[in-house]
Every structure is written in structure tokens, then in C-alpha cells.
Amino acid sequence: MEMLLMGAVLSMFGLAVTCMAFGAATRDSDREPVKENAAVKPAIPAIPAPRFFMDPSRQVPIEALLLQIENHVRLEQAAAESFLQAPDAARLHSRTTSALVN
């Protein structure tokens, strides 16, 4: 009976600690009380300009990218055809000659 009671007390203690941690994590720390004479801050954009892994000084023409993708597709199709002609575990797990490697 004492072990059951001890387990229940420890469970409640763990629940209380978890609730306090969750409350601290979800609380807005940047929220400040509004003052009547507070200066209005200028609006800051919430999301920066989209630059998903893009360096603006190094742009590649779309035609070059399409040629690389077509070359990759041709190499993968050739590898698949050679595997279908003679299935082998070594061919299945060999590296590709394509420049677009995972």
C-alpha cells in the first residue's frame, strides 16, 4: 500500500513539474504592460525576405539546371535498364555517376 501511495505522490509531483515547465515555455516573455506615454515602435516585418539557400550574387540560369536534371534522369534510367537486364546486388548498391547525388 505504501508503494502505491509513493507512486501516486511521485506521479503528481511529476505532473506539477511538467505543468510548470509547460507554462514557462508558452508564456510570452516579450509581452510588457502597456504604458500610456509609451512611444510607438515602428513595425518590423515578421518574416524576412525569402532567400531559401539562395545567394543573390550567384544565380544559375534555369536552362543549366534543366540540363543537369535531364542528364541525371538519363543516367538513372540507364542504370535501371542495366539492372533489369542483369539483376545483381552489386549493381543495385553501386554509386551513381550523376552529379546530383543525395
Helices and strands as residue ranges (DSSP letters): H 2-26, H 62-85, H 89-92
